[in-house]
Each structure stands twice: as structure tokens, then as C-alpha cells.
């Protein structure tokens, strides 16, 4: 495996590890996950889009910074994501957005960062 491929794989695994820490009933943004991992938000989207089938990662809990479900390549939002979030207690406005102040994730516990030798990013505004 080339070092670029290995790095890519490690980065995806780190993204999946972060997303697994998002509890049911809250959402994170691509940018939040990216800040924790140290990559761009698009890479988070690519990693979640290429998630291997059967891997237990709650991908549905990651949405865009506007509080919306991002569109797929066909231009539509994934109805499975919306339904999964509703089952977890997430409420959507009539415009299809999630109130990030109400349902937004504060990130992993600080211990999670320290156990991995990482510096926690700033917390989101309350």
C-alpha cells in the first residue's frame, strides 16, 4: 500500500472513529468532524459516502453547517438520513433544517483527545 493510500485509509478510520462518538439525538457538522480530525469537510463527506456496508458508523448524524442534510449526486437529500434522525428524536423545521443550537453536538470528551495525543478544538458556541 502506498503511503498516500495508507494515509487516506487512516484518515477515513479516524473520521469513522469520531463519528462513532456522536450520540443519538444530536448532530454534528462536516466542519466539526473535520476540525477534530484535522482535514477538510469534503473529506469527511467523501469518507462517509464511501463507508463500507455493514460498518457500524452513525453517518446520519453528520449534516452540513446550515443544519441541512447534504444533497446526493442526484441533487436530492437522502430520505433515509432524515428518517433515521427523526427516529433518534431530531426535529426538522418546515424548511428542512435542524436547529444546531438545540441538537448540535459539543464534540468528544476532552479525555478522548488526550488519550490520542490530540489538542481539542474550540467548543461550539452555546
C-alpha positions in Angstrom: 0.0 0.0 0.0 1.4 3.4 -0.9 1.9 6.0 1.9 -0.7 8.2 0.3 -3.3 5.3 0.3 -2.3 4.3 3.8 -2.7 7.9 5.0 -6.1 8.1 3.3 -7.2 4.9 4.9 -6.0 6.1 8.3 -7.8 9.4 7.9 -11.0 7.6 7.0 -10.7 5.4 10.0 -10.2 8.4 12.2 -13.3 10.1 10.7 -15.3 7.0 11.4 -14.0 6.8 15.0 -15.0 10.4 15.6 -18.5 9.9 14.1 -19.0 6.9 16.3 -18.7 9.2 19.4 -21.7 11.3 18.3 -24.6 10.1 20.5 -28.1 9.5 19.3 -30.3 12.6 19.5 -27.7 15.1 18.4 -26.0 16.0 15.1 -22.5 17.2 14.1 -21.5 19.2 11.0 -19.0 18.1 8.5 -16.8 21.0 9.6 -16.9 20.0 13.2 -15.7 16.5 12.4 -13.1 17.9 10.1 -11.8 20.2 12.8 -11.4 17.3 15.1 -9.7 15.1 12.6 -7.6 17.8 11.0 -8.9 17.6 7.5 -11.4 19.4 5.2 -15.1 19.0 5.5 -15.3 17.5 2.0 -13.0 14.6 3.0 -15.5 13.9 5.9 -18.3 13.8 3.3 -16.3 11.5 1.0 -15.4 9.2 3.8 -19.0 8.9 4.9 -20.2 8.4 1.3 -17.6 5.5 0.9 -18.5 3.9 4.2 -18.3 0.1 3.8 -21.6 -1.7 4.0 -22.3 -3.1 7.4 -19.8 -0.8 9.2 -21.4 0.4 12.4 -20.9 4.2 12.0 -23.9 6.6 12.6 -23.3 8.5 9.4 -26.8 10.0 9.5 -25.7 12.2 12.5 -23.4 14.4 10.3 -25.1 17.2 8.4 -24.0 20.5 6.8 -23.3 23.7 8.6 -26.7 25.1 7.6 -28.4 22.4 9.6 -29.5 20.6 6.4 -29.0 17.1 5.1 -26.5 17.5 2.2 -27.7 16.5 -1.2 -26.5 13.4 -3.0 -25.1 13.3 -6.5 -28.6 13.3 -7.9 -29.3 16.6 -6.2 -31.8 15.2 -3.6 -31.3 14.8 0.1 -31.2 11.2 1.4 -34.6 10.4 2.9 -33.1 7.6 4.9 -30.9 10.1 6.7 -33.9 12.3 7.6 -36.0 9.3 8.8 -33.1 7.9 10.9 -32.6 11.3 12.6 -36.3 11.7 13.3 -36.3 8.2 14.9 -33.5 9.5 17.1 -35.6 12.5 18.2 -34.1 15.1 15.9 -36.7 17.7 14.9 -36.7 19.4 11.5 -38.1 22.8 10.8 -40.7 23.3 8.0 -37.8 24.3 5.8 -36.0 21.0 6.5 -33.3 22.3 8.8 -32.1 21.2 12.2 -31.6 23.7 15.0 -27.9 23.3 15.7 -28.1 25.2 18.9 -30.7 22.7 20.2 -29.4 19.5 18.6 -25.8 20.3 17.9 -23.0 18.1 19.3 -20.4 19.5 21.6 -17.7 17.1 20.4 -16.0 14.2 22.2 -15.0 14.4 25.8 -11.6 16.0 26.4 -10.2 12.7 27.6 -10.9 11.3 24.1 -8.4 13.9 22.7 -5.8 13.4 25.4 -5.9 9.6 25.0 -4.9 10.1 21.4 -2.4 12.9 21.9 -4.6 15.5 20.2 -5.4 19.1 21.0 -9.2 19.6 21.4 -10.6 22.2 19.0 -12.6 25.2 20.5 -16.1 24.2 21.6 -19.0 25.4 19.6 -21.0 28.4 20.9 -23.8 27.5 23.3 
